[in-house]
Amino acid sequence: MIAATVVLAAPAGVKAGGLAGLVNPFVGTEASAPDFGTGGGAGNTFPGATLPFGMTAFGPDTIPSLTNFTAGYTYSDDQIRGFSLTHFSGAGCALLQDVPILPVAGTLSESPVIAGSSDLDPDIVPTFSHRHEQAHPGSYSVVLNPGEDDQIRSELTATTRTSVGRFTFPKSDTGTLTLNAGGSTIANYLAKVEVDPKKREVTGVSESDRFCWEPSKYKVYFAARFDRPFKAHGTWKGATLSPASTQASDYSPEAFNYKPVAGGPPFVPGNPSTTAQAGAYVSFDTADSRPVGMRIGISFVSVAQARRNLSESAGLGFDKVRKRARRTWEKQLDRVHVSGGKKEDRRTFATALYHSLLEPSVQSDVNGLYRGQDLKVHRVKPGHAYYSDVSGWDIYRSQVQLLSMIAPRRAADLAQSLLLMARQGGCLPRWPYATQNANIMNGDPSSVIIATVHALGVRGFDAKDALKAMVKGADHACHSDNADYTEREALDDYLELGWIPQERNVSSAQHSLVMRSSPWGTASTAMEYALADFTISRLAKSLGRKDLVARFLRRSGNWRNLVNPASRAIEPRMADGSFMPGVTPSTENGFVEGSSAQYGWFVPQDLAGRFATLGGREAALAKLDEFFTELNAGPGSPYAFLGNEPTLQTPWIYNWLGRPAKAQSIVRRAQLGLYGPGPGGLPGNDDGGTMSAWFVLSALGLSPVIPGTDVMPLGSPLFPAATLKLARGKVKVRAKNAARGRPYVKGLRINGHKWKQPWIHLRRLQRGASLGWTLGSKPGHWGRAANLAPPSYGDR
């Protein structure tokens, strides 16, 4: 693991303090684990300027970016290809990184791009050094070509919908900024720019797609304004530069960039590629005044809306916008406070909290307009926002629970946004981004997300209508024309048989490219459906729909149909009812990013039932002990894979088995061994903040194992003191003797009263509570009695 601590000073004019002063946005930008084929071994995070859940994320993209390709920035690189306006934090496939901006000392004499590629001419690509680079919540700065005659200081900050830059050129005749509408990371179908010298404005549109190779096109519009007149301007189309031109447009019938590979050409992606190539440049007189200011609004609706979004930064200088961005982050991060313990652990915690608050992203404009999944323009209700970029399969396991606790209004708007997608696109989405569906991963995660936020006390969305949409997708095949998306693949077999025959299984690539209504991972897909059915039953119960509760609770037991009586393992099943031959604990066929052994524990709704199918509690305990021989073994393994989602919550299964001390030990080993405050400080893709939220909650002694409920298994806090600000009260966590080497719970008092069970309903804490822990360096007996186990919601 690359875990060297990067020391960061607060930007000039910004006060350091609180968790914001400890955040290191470079965490996750370098690989710390092997590439198991699930998106690489890095966190796939980015160090750009953005606000919590911001539409714009203005940050650097490096080349060749081999180990953190999907987010655009790799810490070990030393060249920057531009500062693009959009990023996603933690995805396993590349996406966004639209309209990269690049400052150039002097003028352009030829097109800055390579013909037949979306890459820049190598002669124009600047170098950089970490000695001259800083990243903080809400801002980023770097010196390009440090120590050279053409060095340029680039400073970035942002509002929710506006990117703001200040570029200080060397003292010379001319400084130039290029705006590459054809520079999206996965290439472009359309790239169009217009220059208006009188308004000192550049506008345009960039159309891209191919997130995980999916056919899901989106358009992002932009409007850039500058703080001084242009000395010169022009455009390019492909290899042709047109000085003084005010318009350029290019279209490609196919857009595709190839993912870079170690040892490959230095200028991939895009070498070769098929892409539209068009952009604009504007030059300034920098002989007497070297800094150039720029503001860029973006929108997924229109150029006019991108201009309207510029109102967020109107009349504000760069420094004022940066200070506001910092204050916004301080306010959001202040929802959680920790003190004591190791400073590097506090850095890891602060950064994990920061990364937990980047996604999903606001998609509605300042006046509430947004482009829905029917690709029509709608308006969200006043005081609310519409969100997209939802890594559903991932975030329902930890990040959604954290948002429900510390950002409940955001969680409510997220739930409502998923419902709006169902209304406008036809189905509840699985992995929506920008204006598009994506057929990525499996299951029915929107149902799980909606039921979970409701169970955690979040209101302010149309829960009854959401339940209708959930039941519709669970009972009837739902297909959306938006990106050729099917909500529940192979639903017919699931409803008829109670499992999905392995004969229907397709690979991940087939699932994305050609067989989009077929299931990737038949066994794991059926288990995901069973969990989603459980969460539907829970929401139905909360809303008084007794007619639905029993039916969906029965369906939540369909996982039992995948238990092979001979092996007691979860195994893919054939259409004739037989089990797929040759299955071992390491078998991946029939599973998504995991193995038979790893999915063997994926029954959070009925762990007691799973123990029974394993031969009882003692047999399950022995099996779980063996499972944790390794902590991050990868998907084709009989052991745990805590760098990915399917086994993320398995440590706390020990709380059901009367051995919570084992959970406490494993979680502490994972916290200290898999996470850290340096560039390699994440054990795998952060997936929209999923891994980071796991760290945050586990460091507070909490874990949301059962989606659709407010049941929280209890662990042990990493810090002597912590405060969690919920909507209606504060939760104070106190563990005076907490330390790295004291993970074991000796006792717990809640509001002064002894608490024996190793779990709690979150609703008991929502109006405020005090948790007082006594910790030790050796395992204790707290929480061991069988009658103290967390609940299991069996179907029978």
C-alpha positions in Angstrom: 0.0 0.0 0.0 1.2 3.5 -0.8 0.3 5.2 2.4 2.8 8.0 2.8 1.1 11.0 4.4 0.9 14.0 2.1 1.2 17.2 4.2 -1.1 19.9 3.0 -1.2 23.5 4.0 -4.4 25.6 3.8 -4.6 27.9 0.8 -3.7 31.5 1.3 -6.5 33.4 3.0 -8.3 30.3 4.2 -8.3 29.4 7.9 -7.2 25.8 8.7 -9.2 23.9 11.4 -11.7 21.2 12.0 -11.9 18.1 9.8 -11.6 20.2 6.7 -8.0 21.0 7.6 -7.2 17.3 7.7 -8.7 16.2 4.4 -6.2 14.9 1.8 -8.1 14.8 -1.6 -5.1 12.8 -3.1 -6.2 9.7 -1.1 -7.2 7.0 -3.5 -5.4 8.4 -6.6 -2.8 5.6 -6.6 -3.2 1.8 -6.5 -2.7 0.1 -3.2 -4.2 -3.3 -4.1 -3.8 -5.7 -7.1 -6.0 -5.1 -10.1 -8.5 -7.9 -9.5 -10.5 -7.0 -12.6 -13.1 -5.1 -10.7 -12.0 -1.6 -11.7 -8.3 -1.6 -10.7 -6.6 -1.4 -7.4 -6.9 2.3 -6.8 -9.6 4.3 -5.2 -10.4 6.0 -8.5 -10.8 9.3 -6.8 -9.8 12.8 -8.0 -8.3 15.9 -6.3 -10.3 18.6 -8.1 -12.3 21.6 -6.9 -15.9 20.8 -6.1 -18.6 21.3 -3.5 -20.5 18.6 -1.7 -22.6 16.8 -4.3 -21.5 19.4 -6.9 -22.5 19.3 -10.5 -19.1 20.6 -11.5 -15.9 19.0 -10.4 -13.0 21.1 -11.8 -9.8 19.1 -11.6 -6.6 17.9 -13.3 -6.4 14.9 -15.6 -3.0 13.3 -15.9 -1.3 11.1 -18.4 -0.9 8.2 -18.9 -3.0 7.6 -15.8 -2.5 3.9 -15.9 -3.5 3.0 -12.3 -6.3 5.5 -11.7 -7.6 5.9 -15.2 -11.3 6.0 -14.4 -11.0 9.2 -12.3 -8.4 10.9 -14.6 -5.7 11.6 -12.1 -2.9 9.2 -11.1 -0.6 10.4 -8.3 2.6 8.9 -9.9 2.1 10.8 -13.2 4.0 14.0 -14.0 2.0 15.5 -16.9 -1.4 17.1 -17.0 -3.5 17.0 -20.1 -6.0 19.5 -18.9 -8.4 20.6 -16.1 -11.8 19.1 -17.0 -15.1 20.3 -15.6 -16.7 17.0 -14.5 -15.5 14.0 -12.6 -17.0 11.1 -10.7 -15.3 9.8 -7.6 -14.6 6.1 -7.3 -16.1 4.4 -10.4 -14.7 1.2 -11.8 -15.0 2.5 -15.4 -14.0 5.9 -16.8 -16.6 8.5 -17.4 -17.2 12.3 -17.7 -14.0 14.4 -17.6 -15.6 16.7 -20.1 -14.2 19.9 -21.7 -10.7 20.0 -20.4 -9.2 23.4 -20.1 -5.4 23.9 -20.6 -3.4 27.1 -20.2 -0.5 27.6 -22.7 2.2 30.2 -22.5 2.3 32.1 -25.8 0.1 31.6 -28.8 -1.2 28.6 -30.8 0.3 28.1 -34.2 -1.3 24.7 -34.9 -4.1 22.6 -33.7 -3.4 21.3 -30.2 -4.9 17.8 -30.8 -3.5 14.8 -32.6 -5.5 13.8 -35.7 -7.4 10.5 -35.2 -7.1 10.8 -31.5 -8.7 12.8 -28.6 -5.2 13.4 -27.2 -3.2 16.6 -27.2 -0.1 17.1 -29.2 2.7 16.0 -26.8 4.6 19.2 -27.3 1.8 21.2 -25.6 1.3 18.9 -22.6 2.9 20.4 -19.4 4.7 18.8 -16.6 4.0 19.2 -12.9 5.5 18.3 -9.5 3.8 17.5 -6.2 6.1 20.1 -4.7 4.1 22.8 -6.4 0.6 21.2 -6.0 -2.1 21.6 -3.4 -5.6 20.2 -3.0 -8.1 21.1 -0.3 -11.9 20.8 0.0 -13.2 23.2 -2.6 -9.9 24.1 -4.3 -6.9 22.9 -6.2 -3.7 24.6 -7.4 -0.6 23.5 -9.3 2.4 25.1 -11.1 2.7 23.7 -14.6 6.2 23.4 -16.1 7.7 24.4 -12.7 11.1 26.1 -13.0 10.8 26.6 -16.7 10.3 29.9 -18.7 6.8 28.9 -19.5 5.6 27.9 -16.0 2.0 28.8 -15.3 0.3 28.8 -11.9 -3.2 27.3 -12.2 -5.7 27.8 -9.4 -9.2 26.2 -9.4 -12.2 26.5 -7.2 -16.0 26.0 -7.6 -19.6 26.7 -6.7 -22.1 23.9 -7.1 -22.6 24.5 -10.8 -19.7 26.8 -11.7 -16.0 26.2 -12.2 -13.7 29.1 -11.4 -10.1 29.4 -12.5 -7.2 31.8 -12.1 -4.2 31.3 -14.3 -1.0 33.3 -13.8 1.1 33.2 -16.9 4.8 34.1 -17.2 5.5 37.8 -17.9 5.4 37.7 -21.7 3.4 39.0 -24.6 0.7 36.4 -24.6 -1.1 33.7 -22.5 -3.6 31.3 -24.0 -6.4 29.1 -22.7 -7.7 26.2 -24.7 -11.2 24.7 -24.2 -11.4 21.3 -25.7 -15.1 20.3 -26.4 -13.8 17.0 -27.9 -11.7 16.0 -24.9 -14.0 13.8 -22.8 -12.3 10.8 -21.4 -14.3 8.3 -23.4 -14.3 10.4 -26.6 -17.1 12.4 -28.2 -19.8 12.2 -30.7 -20.3 15.9 -30.9 -18.0 18.7 -30.0 -19.1 22.3 -30.7 -17.8 25.7 -29.7 -18.7 29.4 -30.3 -16.6 32.4 -29.4 -18.0 35.8 -28.7 -15.1 38.3 -28.3 -17.5 41.2 -27.4 -19.0 39.3 -24.5 -15.6 37.7 -23.7 -17.4 34.4 -23.8 -16.9 30.9 -25.1 -19.9 28.5 -25.2 -20.4 25.0 -26.5 -21.6 21.5 -26.0 -19.8 18.1 -25.6 -21.6 14.8 -26.2 -20.1 11.6 -24.9 -21.0 8.1 -23.7 -19.5 4.6 -23.3 -19.4 4.5 -19.5 -18.4 0.8 -19.0 -18.8 0.5 -22.8 -22.5 1.3 -22.4 -24.5 3.0 -25.3 -25.7 5.9 -23.1 -25.1 9.3 -24.7 -25.3 12.5 -22.7 -24.7 16.2 -23.5 -23.1 18.7 -21.2 -23.3 22.4 -22.2 -20.9 25.1 -21.0 -20.6 28.9 -20.9 -17.2 30.4 -20.1 -16.6 34.0 -19.3 -13.3 35.8 -18.8 -12.3 38.8 -16.8 -10.5 40.7 -19.6 -10.6 41.2 -23.3 -9.2 38.7 -25.8 -6.0 39.6 -27.5 -6.7 36.8 -30.0 -9.0 33.9 -30.4 -9.8 31.0 -32.7 -11.0 27.5 -33.1 -9.9 24.1 -34.3 -11.5 21.1 -35.9 -9.3 18.1 -36.0 -5.8 19.0 -37.1 -7.0 22.3 -38.6 -6.4 25.5 -36.6 -8.6 28.5 -37.7 -7.3 31.8 -36.2 -10.0 34.4 -35.6 -12.7 31.9 -36.2 -15.7 32.1 -33.9 -17.3 28.7 -34.5 -16.3 25.1 -34.8 -18.2 21.8 -34.8 -17.3 18.2 -35.4 -19.3 15.0 -35.3 -18.3 11.4 -35.1 -20.7 8.5 -35.8 -18.8 6.4 -33.2 -16.9 7.5 -30.2 -14.5 5.3 -28.4 -11.3 5.5 -26.4 -9.2 2.6 -25.3 -8.3 2.1 -21.7 -4.6 2.5 -21.2 -2.5 -0.5 -20.2 0.8 -0.7 -18.4 3.6 -0.6 -20.9 1.4 0.7 -23.7 1.7 4.0 -25.6 2.1 7.0 -23.3 -0.8 8.9 -24.9 -3.7 6.5 -24.5 -6.6 6.7 -24.0 -7.4 7.9 -27.5 -4.5 6.4 -29.4 -6.1 5.2 -31.5 -9.7 6.4 -31.0 -12.7 7.7 -32.9 -13.9 11.0 -31.7 -15.3 14.4 -32.7 -12.5 17.0 -32.4 -13.4 20.7 -32.0 -12.4 23.3 -29.5 -11.6 27.0 -29.0 -8.7 29.1 -27.7 -8.6 32.6 -26.3 -5.4 34.6 -25.8 -4.6 37.5 -23.5 -2.0 40.2 -23.2 0.1 39.2 -20.2 2.9 41.6 -20.5 1.7 43.8 -17.7 -1.1 41.8 -16.0 -0.3 38.1 -15.7 -3.4 36.5 -14.0 -6.4 35.6 -16.1 -9.7 34.9 -14.5 -12.3 32.5 -15.9 -15.8 31.3 -14.8 -17.5 28.4 -16.5 -21.1 27.3 -15.8 -22.3 23.9 -17.0 -25.7 22.5 -17.5 -27.3 19.3 -18.9 -30.2 21.3 -20.3 -28.8 24.0 -22.6 -26.2 26.7 -23.1 -28.7 29.3 -21.9 -29.0 27.3 -18.6 -25.2 27.1 -18.3 -25.1 30.9 -18.5 -27.8 31.1 -15.9 -25.8 28.9 -13.6 -23.0 31.4 -13.8 -25.1 33.5 -11.4 -23.7 31.4 -8.5 -20.3 33.1 -8.9 -21.4 36.5 -10.4 -19.6 39.5 -8.9 -17.3 37.4 -6.9 -13.5 37.2 -7.3 -11.6 34.0 -7.2 -10.5 34.4 -3.6 -14.1 35.0 -2.4 -15.4 32.0 -4.2 -12.6 29.8 -2.8 -13.4 31.0 0.8 -17.1 30.3 0.3 -16.3 26.8 -1.0 -14.1 26.2 2.0 -16.9 27.4 4.4 -19.4 25.2 2.6 -17.2 22.2 3.2 -16.5 23.1 6.8 -20.2 23.3 7.5 -20.9 19.9 5.9 -17.9 18.2 7.5 -18.9 19.6 10.8 -21.8 17.2 11.0 -19.2 14.8 12.4 -16.3 15.5 14.8 -13.6 13.3 16.1 -10.8 14.0 18.5 -7.9 12.2 20.1 -6.1 9.1 18.7 -3.4 9.3 16.0 -3.4 12.3 13.8 -2.9 10.1 10.7 -6.1 8.2 11.6 -7.9 11.5 11.9 -6.6 12.4 8.5 -7.9 9.1 7.1 -11.2 9.7 8.8 -11.6 13.3 7.6 -10.7 12.3 4.0 -13.1 9.4 4.1 -15.9 11.7 5.3 -15.0 14.1 2.5 -15.1 11.4 -0.1 -18.5 10.2 1.2 -20.0 13.6 0.4 -19.0 14.0 -3.3 -21.7 11.8 -4.9 -24.4 11.7 -6.1 -24.2 15.0 -8.0 -26.7 17.8 -8.4 -28.1 17.8 -12.0 -30.8 20.5 -11.7 -29.9 24.1 -12.5 -30.2 27.2 -10.3 -33.8 27.7 -11.4 -34.7 24.0 -10.9 -34.7 22.9 -14.5 -33.2 19.5 -15.3 -33.2 17.0 -18.2 -35.0 13.9 -17.2 -34.5 10.3 -18.4 -37.2 10.9 -21.0 -34.6 13.6 -22.3 -37.3 16.3 -21.8 -36.8 19.3 -19.6 -38.6 19.3 -16.2 -38.5 21.5 -13.1 -37.8 20.2 -9.6 -39.9 21.6 -6.7 -38.5 24.8 -5.1 -36.0 24.1 -2.3 -35.1 20.7 -3.7 -32.5 19.4 -6.2 -32.5 16.6 -8.8 -29.6 14.2 -8.5 -27.8 11.7 -10.8 -24.5 9.9 -10.9 -25.8 7.3 -8.5 -23.7 4.2 -8.1 -26.7 2.2 -6.8 -25.2 -1.3 -6.4 -22.5 0.1 -4.2 -23.8 3.0 -2.1 -26.8 1.1 -0.7 -24.4 -0.7 1.6 -22.9 2.2 3.6 -23.0 5.6 1.9 -26.8 6.0 1.7 -27.0 5.2 5.4 -24.4 7.9 6.3 -26.2 10.4 4.1 -29.5 9.6 5.8 -27.9 10.4 9.1 -25.9 13.6 8.4 -27.5 14.9 5.2 -31.1 13.7 5.4 -32.4 16.4 3.0 -30.0 15.2 0.4 -31.0 11.6 1.0 -34.7 12.6 0.6 -33.9 14.4 -2.7 -32.0 11.4 -3.9 -34.9 9.1 -3.2 -37.3 11.5 -5.0 -34.8 11.7 -7.9 -34.9 8.0 -8.3 -38.7 8.1 -8.3 -38.6 10.9 -10.9 -36.4 8.7 -13.1 -38.9 5.9 -12.9 -41.7 8.3 -13.8 -39.9 9.8 -16.7 -37.7 7.0 -17.9 -40.1 4.1 -17.2 -38.1 2.2 -14.6 -36.2 2.6 -11.4 -32.6 3.0 -12.4 -29.6 0.9 -11.4 -26.6 3.2 -12.1 -27.9 6.5 -13.6 -25.4 9.2 -14.6 -25.9 12.5 -16.2 -29.2 12.1 -18.1 -28.7 8.4 -18.8 -29.5 4.9 -17.4 -26.6 2.5 -17.3 -27.0 -1.3 -17.4 -24.1 -1.6 -15.0 -23.9 -4.2 -12.2 -27.0 -6.1 -11.2 -30.0 -6.2 -8.8 -32.6 -3.6 -8.1 -30.6 -1.1 -5.9 -33.0 1.9 -6.2 -35.6 -0.1 -4.3 -33.0 -0.9 -1.6 -31.9 2.8 -1.4 -35.5 4.2 -1.2 -36.5 1.7 1.5 -33.3 2.2 3.5 -33.5 6.0 3.7 -37.2 5.7 4.8 -36.3 3.2 7.4 -33.6 5.5 8.8 -36.2 8.3 9.3 -35.8 10.3 6.1 -39.0 11.9 4.9 -39.7 14.6 2.4 -40.2 12.4 -0.7 -43.2 10.6 -2.2 -42.8 7.3 -0.4 -46.2 5.9 -1.4 -45.5 6.5 -5.1 -42.0 5.2 -4.7 -43.4 1.9 -3.3 -45.7 1.7 -6.3 -42.7 2.0 -8.6 -40.8 -0.6 -6.6 -43.6 -3.1 -6.8 -44.1 -2.4 -10.5 -40.4 -3.2 -11.2 -40.5 -6.3 -9.0 -43.7 -7.8 -10.5 -43.4 -6.9 -14.2 -40.6 -6.8 -16.7 -39.6 -3.1 -16.9 -37.6 -1.8 -19.9 -36.6 1.8 -20.6 -35.7 3.1 -24.0 -33.2 5.3 -22.2 -30.0 3.5 -22.9 -31.8 0.2 -23.6 -32.1 -0.5 -19.9 -33.9 -3.4 -18.1 -34.6 -3.0 -14.4 -34.7 -6.7 -13.4 -33.3 -9.0 -16.0 -34.7 -12.5 -16.2 -37.5 -11.5 -13.9 -39.8 -14.1 -15.5 -37.6 -17.0 -14.3 -37.1 -15.5 -10.9 -40.9 -15.2 -10.4 -41.6 -18.7 -11.8 -38.7 -20.7 -10.4 -37.4 -18.6 -7.5 -34.0 -18.5 -9.1 -32.4 -17.6 -12.4 -31.1 -20.5 -14.5 -27.4 -20.4 -15.1 -28.1 -21.1 -18.8 -29.1 -17.4 -19.0 -25.8 -16.1 -17.6 -23.7 -13.7 -19.6 -20.4 -12.0 -19.0 -20.0 -8.5 -17.9 -19.0 -7.4 -21.4 -21.9 -9.1 -23.0 -24.2 -7.6 -20.4 -23.0 -4.1 -21.3 -22.7 -4.4 -25.0 -24.9 -7.0 -26.7 -27.1 -9.0 -24.4 -28.5 -6.1 -22.3 -31.6 -7.9 -21.1 -29.7 -11.0 -19.9 -28.3 -11.3 -16.4 -24.7 -11.1 -15.5 -24.2 -13.4 -12.5 -27.4 -15.5 -12.2 -26.9 -16.5 -8.6 -25.9 -13.1 -7.3 -28.6 -11.4 -9.3 -31.3 -13.7 -7.7 -29.8 -12.9 -4.2 -29.9 -9.1 -5.0 -33.6 -9.5 -6.0 -34.3 -11.3 -2.8 -32.8 -8.5 -0.8 -34.7 -5.9 -2.8 -37.9 -7.8 -2.2 -37.1 -7.8 1.5 -36.7 -4.0 1.5 -40.0 -3.6 -0.4 -41.7 -5.6 2.4 -40.2 -3.3 5.0 -41.3 -0.1 3.3 -44.8 -1.7 2.7 -45.0 -2.5 6.4 -44.1 1.1 7.3 -46.7 2.5 5.0 -49.4 0.1 6.2 -49.6 -2.0 3.0 -50.3 -5.3 4.6 -51.3 -6.8 1.3 -47.6 -6.5 0.2 -45.7 -7.3 3.3 -46.1 -11.1 3.5 -45.8 -11.6 -0.3 -42.5 -9.8 -0.6 -41.2 -11.2 2.7 -41.7 -14.7 1.2 -39.9 -13.7 -1.9 -37.0 -12.4 0.2 -36.4 -16.1 1.0 -35.6 -17.0 -2.5 -31.9 -17.2 -1.6 -32.7 -20.6 -0.1 -33.2 -21.9 -3.6 -29.5 -21.4 -4.3 -28.3 -23.5 -1.3 -26.9 -26.8 -2.5 -27.9 -29.3 0.1 -24.7 -31.3 -0.6 -22.2 -28.5 -0.1 -24.4 -26.1 1.9 -22.9 -23.4 -0.3 -24.6 -20.8 -2.5 -24.3 -22.1 -6.0 -25.8 -21.3 -9.5 -28.7 -23.4 -10.4 -29.8 -24.8 -13.8 -33.2 -24.6 -15.4 -34.0 -28.3 -14.5 -33.3 -27.6 -10.9 -29.9 -29.2 -10.7 -26.9 -27.2 -9.5 -24.1 -26.1 -11.8 -21.4 -28.8 -11.7 -17.9 -28.1 -10.6 -18.6 -25.3 -8.2 -15.9 -24.6 -5.6 -15.7 -21.8 -3.0 -13.6 -19.8 -5.4 -16.0 -20.1 -8.4 -16.8 -16.8 -10.0 -19.1 -18.0 -12.8 -22.7 -17.0 -11.8 -21.6 -14.3 -9.5 -20.8 -10.6 -9.9 -17.4 -9.4 -8.7 -17.3 -12.2 -6.1 -17.2 -16.0 -5.5 -19.5 -18.6 -4.2 -17.8 -18.3 -0.8 -18.2 -14.5 -0.7 -21.8 -14.6 -1.7 -22.4 -17.4 0.8 -22.8 -14.6 3.4 -24.9 -12.3 1.3 -28.2 -12.8 3.2 -28.3 -9.8 5.5 -32.1 -10.0 5.8 -32.0 -13.5 7.3 -28.6 -14.4 8.8 -30.1 -16.8 11.3 -31.7 -18.7 8.4 -28.4 -18.8 6.6 -26.7 -20.2 9.7 -29.3 -23.0 9.8 -28.6 -24.0 6.2 -24.9 -24.1 7.1 -25.6 -26.6 9.9 -26.1 -24.3 12.8 -24.3 -21.5 14.6 -21.1 -23.4 15.5 -20.7 -24.6 11.9 -21.3 -21.1 10.6 -18.8 -19.7 13.1 -16.1 -22.1 11.9 -16.9 -21.2 8.3 -16.7 -17.5 9.0 -13.4 -17.9 10.8 -12.0 -19.6 7.8 -13.4 -16.9 5.5 -11.4 -14.2 7.3 -8.1 -16.0 6.7 -7.5 -13.1 4.3 -9.1 -9.7 4.3 -8.7 -8.5 0.7 -8.2 -11.6 -1.4 -10.0 -10.6 -4.6 -13.1 -12.0 -6.2 -11.9 -15.4 -7.3 -11.1 -16.5 -3.7 -12.7 -18.4 -0.9 -11.8 -15.6 1.5 -13.0 -12.1 2.2 -12.7 -9.3 -0.3 -13.1 -6.1 1.8 -11.9 -3.9 -1.1 -15.2 -4.5 -2.8 -18.9 -4.4 -1.9 -20.3 -8.0 -1.7 -18.4 -8.9 1.5 -18.2 -5.3 2.9 -20.4 -5.9 5.9 -19.4 -9.5 6.6 -17.2 -8.8 9.7 -20.3 -7.8 11.7 -21.9 -11.2 11.1 -20.0 -12.3 14.2 -22.4 -10.1 16.2 -25.2 -12.6 15.2 -23.0 -15.5 16.2 -22.2 -14.3 19.7 -18.6 -13.4 18.9 -18.6 -9.6 18.5 -15.0 -9.4 19.6 -14.0 -11.2 16.4 -15.8 -8.5 14.4 -14.0 -5.8 16.4 -10.6 -7.3 15.7 -11.2 -7.8 12.0 -12.6 -4.3 11.5 -9.6 -2.8 13.3 -7.2 -4.8 11.1 -9.1 -3.6 8.0 -9.1 0.1 9.2 -5.4 0.1 9.9 -4.2 -2.3 7.1 -6.4 -1.4 4.2 -7.0 2.4 4.7 -4.5 5.2 5.1 -4.0 9.0 4.7 -1.8 8.8 1.6 -2.5 8.4 -2.2 -2.8 4.6 -1.8 -5.1 4.9 1.2 -8.1 3.0 -0.2 -8.4 -0.8 -0.6 -10.2 -0.6 -4.0 -12.6 1.6 -6.0 -14.4 4.1 -3.7 -17.6 3.6 -5.7 -19.2 7.0 -5.0 -18.0 7.0 -1.4 -19.0 3.5 -0.4 -15.6 2.4 0.9 -15.1 5.8 2.6 -18.5 5.7 4.3 -17.7 2.2 5.6 -14.6 3.6 7.2 -16.4 6.6 8.7 -19.2 4.5 10.2 -16.9 1.7 11.4 -14.6 4.2 13.1 -17.7 5.5 15.0 -18.5 2.0 16.1 -21.5 1.6 13.8 -22.4 -0.6 10.8 -25.6 -0.7 8.7 -25.7 -4.4 7.8 -29.4 -4.9 7.0 -30.7 -2.6 4.2 -34.3 -1.5 4.6 -34.0 -1.4 8.4 -32.5 0.9 11.0 -30.7 -2.0 12.7 -27.1 -1.0 13.5 -24.7 -3.6 14.7 -22.2 -2.1 17.1 -18.5 -2.3 16.9 -15.8 -0.2 18.7 -14.9 3.4 18.1 -11.4 4.2 16.8 -11.2 7.6 18.6 -11.7 8.6 22.3 -14.3 11.2 21.4 -16.7 11.7 18.5 -19.9 13.7 17.9 -22.4 12.9 15.2 -25.0 15.6 14.4 -28.3 14.1 13.3 -31.3 16.0 12.2 -32.9 16.1 15.6 -30.1 15.6 18.0 -26.4 14.9 18.7 -24.9 11.4 19.3 -21.9 11.7 21.5 -19.4 8.8 21.4 -17.0 8.6 24.3 -14.3 6.0 24.7 -11.6 7.5 26.9 -9.2 4.6 26.5 -9.7 4.1 22.8 -6.6 3.3 20.9 -5.4 1.4 17.8 -4.5 -1.6 20.0 -7.7 -1.6 22.0 -10.5 -2.7 19.7 -12.4 -4.9 22.1 -15.6 -3.8 23.8 -15.6 -4.5 27.6 -18.8 -2.6 28.2 -21.2 0.0 26.8 -23.6 2.5 28.4 -26.2 4.4 26.4 -27.5 7.5 28.2 -25.9 6.1 31.4 -27.6 2.7 31.3 -25.8 -0.5 30.6 -26.3 -1.8 27.1 -25.6 -5.5 26.6 -26.7 -6.2 23.1 -24.2 -5.7 20.2 -26.7 -3.7 18.1 -29.2 -0.9 18.3 -32.1 0.6 16.4 -30.9 4.0 15.0 -34.2 5.5 16.0 -33.1 5.2 19.6 -30.3 7.7 18.8 -32.0 10.1 16.5 -33.2 12.6 19.2 -29.7 12.6 20.7 -27.8 10.1 22.8 -24.6 9.5 24.7 -22.7 6.2 24.1 -20.0 5.5 26.6 -17.6 2.7 25.7 -15.1 0.8 27.8 -12.4 -0.8 25.5 -9.5 -3.1 26.0 -6.7 -4.9 24.3 -8.1 -8.4 24.9 -11.4 -10.0 23.9 -14.2 -9.7 26.4 -17.6 -11.2 26.9 -19.8 -8.3 26.0 -22.6 -9.1 23.6 -21.9 -12.9 23.5 -25.2 -14.3 24.6 -27.3 -15.8 21.9 -30.4 -14.0 22.9 -28.6 -10.6 22.4 -28.0 -11.2 18.6 -29.4 -8.6 16.1 -32.7 -9.6 14.5 -33.1 -11.8 11.5 -36.1 -11.4 9.3 -36.8 -14.9 8.1 -39.4 -15.6 5.5 -40.8 -18.5 7.4 
